[in-house]
């Protein structure tokens, strides 16, 4: 298995009460902190009318050499992002920290489930610098090769026999 470089980040989120018949609340990821704060998970950091801000928990962000191209695309994008994935949970307060990643490709797999809350946060400067150093060490640009299409074989096209599906009758 490929070894990875890791960095720990702490996640802060807010729960907002909403007036809706099904979900009674909405979660928003507020920020990511470099390192692991000396605060217990789900510590209340602030409260106001209808909202509560929590230190959720910490998670490791992992970088793999095989994904260096994805990290480079993230860093080169208009808004480099740190992606935080929360999943609904039956345990209070109702969500759990599932993962934190900087790989946009990884987010596609989580967005397919539809049950996860995925928030893109601005990439913290310490995480960006760490990623940039990793990309400089491991990213290898791939040369672009234009594919050539095969020419159609007129003889093969002329001898095509219709299949059952081709002869479908209404």
C-alpha positions as CSV (number, residue, x, y, z in Angstrom):
1,X,0.0,0.0,0.0
2,X,1.2,3.5,-0.8
3,X,2.5,5.5,2.1
4,X,1.0,8.9,2.7
5,X,1.9,12.2,4.3
6,X,-0.6,13.4,6.9
7,X,-1.7,16.6,8.6
8,X,-4.2,16.9,11.3
9,X,-6.9,19.6,11.1
10,X,-9.7,20.6,13.6
11,X,-13.2,21.3,12.3
12,X,-15.6,23.9,13.5
13,X,-19.3,23.8,12.5
14,X,-22.6,25.5,13.3
15,X,-26.0,24.1,13.8
16,X,-28.9,26.4,12.9
17,X,-32.5,25.7,13.9
18,X,-34.8,26.1,11.0
19,X,-38.6,26.2,10.6
20,X,-39.1,23.1,8.4
21,X,-41.4,20.1,8.8
22,X,-38.6,17.5,8.3
23,X,-35.2,18.7,9.2
24,X,-35.3,20.8,12.3
25,X,-31.7,22.0,11.8
26,X,-29.1,22.9,9.2
27,X,-25.4,22.3,9.6
28,X,-22.7,24.5,8.2
29,X,-18.9,23.9,8.4
30,X,-17.4,27.2,9.5
31,X,-13.6,26.8,9.5
32,X,-10.7,24.4,9.7
33,X,-7.9,24.8,12.2
34,X,-4.4,23.6,11.6
35,X,-3.5,21.0,14.1
36,X,-5.6,19.4,16.9
37,X,-6.9,21.9,19.5
38,X,-6.9,20.9,23.1
39,X,-10.7,20.9,23.2
40,X,-13.0,17.9,23.5
41,X,-15.1,17.0,20.4
42,X,-18.5,18.7,20.4
43,X,-17.4,21.4,22.8
44,X,-19.7,24.4,22.4
45,X,-17.7,27.4,21.3
46,X,-20.4,30.0,21.0
47,X,-24.2,30.3,21.0
48,X,-26.8,32.7,19.8
49,X,-30.5,32.9,18.9
50,X,-31.2,29.7,17.0
51,X,-27.6,28.7,16.4
52,X,-24.7,26.9,18.2
53,X,-21.1,26.7,17.1
54,X,-19.1,23.5,18.0
55,X,-15.6,22.3,17.8
56,X,-16.6,19.1,15.9
57,X,-13.4,17.0,16.0
58,X,-10.1,16.6,14.3
59,X,-9.3,14.5,11.2
60,X,-6.2,13.6,9.2
61,X,-5.8,14.9,5.7
62,X,-3.7,12.4,3.7
63,X,-1.7,13.1,0.6
64,X,-0.7,10.2,-1.7
65,X,1.9,10.4,-4.6
66,X,-0.6,8.8,-7.0
67,X,-3.0,11.7,-6.4
68,X,-0.5,14.6,-6.8
69,X,-2.2,15.7,-10.1
70,X,-5.5,16.2,-8.2
71,X,-3.8,18.2,-5.5
72,X,-2.2,20.4,-8.2
73,X,-5.5,21.0,-9.8
74,X,-7.0,22.0,-6.5
75,X,-4.1,24.4,-5.7
76,X,-4.3,25.9,-9.3
77,X,-8.1,26.4,-9.1
78,X,-9.7,29.8,-8.7
79,X,-10.6,28.9,-5.1
80,X,-8.4,26.1,-3.6
81,X,-10.5,24.1,-1.1
82,X,-10.4,21.9,1.9
83,X,-13.4,19.5,1.7
84,X,-15.2,18.5,4.9
85,X,-17.6,15.6,4.9
86,X,-20.2,15.3,7.7
87,X,-22.6,12.4,7.9
88,X,-26.0,12.3,9.6
89,X,-25.8,10.3,12.8
90,X,-28.5,9.0,15.2
91,X,-26.2,10.1,18.1
92,X,-26.5,13.6,19.4
93,X,-25.9,16.2,18.1
94,X,-27.1,14.6,14.8
95,X,-23.9,14.6,12.6
96,X,-20.5,13.1,12.7
97,X,-17.2,14.1,11.0
98,X,-16.6,11.5,8.4
99,X,-13.5,12.8,6.5
100,X,-11.5,15.8,5.5
101,X,-9.7,15.8,2.1
102,X,-8.0,18.1,-0.4
103,X,-8.7,15.7,-3.3
104,X,-11.6,17.0,-5.5
105,X,-11.9,13.5,-7.0
106,X,-12.6,11.9,-3.7
107,X,-15.6,14.3,-3.2
108,X,-17.3,12.8,-6.2
109,X,-17.7,9.4,-4.5
110,X,-19.2,11.0,-1.4
111,X,-21.6,13.3,-3.3
112,X,-23.1,10.2,-5.1
113,X,-24.6,8.9,-1.8
114,X,-26.7,12.0,-1.2
115,X,-26.6,11.5,2.6
116,X,-23.4,13.3,3.3
117,X,-23.0,17.1,3.9
118,X,-20.0,18.2,1.9
119,X,-18.6,21.7,2.5
120,X,-15.7,23.3,0.6
121,X,-13.8,25.7,2.8
122,X,-11.0,28.1,1.7
123,X,-7.8,26.2,1.9
124,X,-6.0,27.3,5.1
125,X,-2.5,28.8,4.3
126,X,-0.6,26.1,6.4
127,X,-2.4,23.3,4.5
128,X,-1.8,25.0,1.2
129,X,1.9,25.4,1.9
130,X,2.2,21.7,2.9
131,X,0.3,20.6,-0.3
132,X,2.4,22.8,-2.5
133,X,5.7,21.3,-1.1
134,X,4.2,17.8,-1.7
135,X,3.2,18.6,-5.2
136,X,6.6,20.1,-6.0
137,X,8.2,16.8,-4.8
138,X,5.8,14.3,-6.4
139,X,3.8,15.8,-9.4
140,X,5.0,14.6,-12.8
141,X,3.2,16.2,-15.7
142,X,1.8,13.8,-18.3
143,X,2.5,14.6,-21.9
144,X,-0.6,15.3,-24.0
145,X,-1.2,12.8,-26.8
146,X,-3.9,13.5,-29.2
147,X,-5.9,10.3,-30.0
148,X,-6.3,9.4,-33.6
149,X,-9.6,7.9,-34.5
150,X,-9.7,4.6,-36.5
151,X,-11.1,5.0,-40.0
152,X,-14.4,3.3,-40.6
153,X,-14.1,0.1,-42.7
154,X,-16.8,0.4,-45.4
155,X,-16.6,-3.4,-46.0
156,X,-17.5,-4.1,-42.4
157,X,-20.3,-1.6,-42.4
158,X,-21.8,-3.2,-45.6
159,X,-21.9,-6.7,-44.0
160,X,-23.6,-5.6,-40.9
161,X,-26.6,-7.8,-40.2
162,X,-29.5,-6.4,-38.2
163,X,-29.9,-7.8,-34.7
164,X,-33.2,-8.5,-32.9
165,X,-32.9,-5.0,-31.3
166,X,-32.3,-3.4,-34.7
167,X,-35.5,-4.9,-36.2
168,X,-37.8,-3.9,-33.3
169,X,-41.4,-3.5,-34.4
170,X,-44.1,-1.4,-32.7
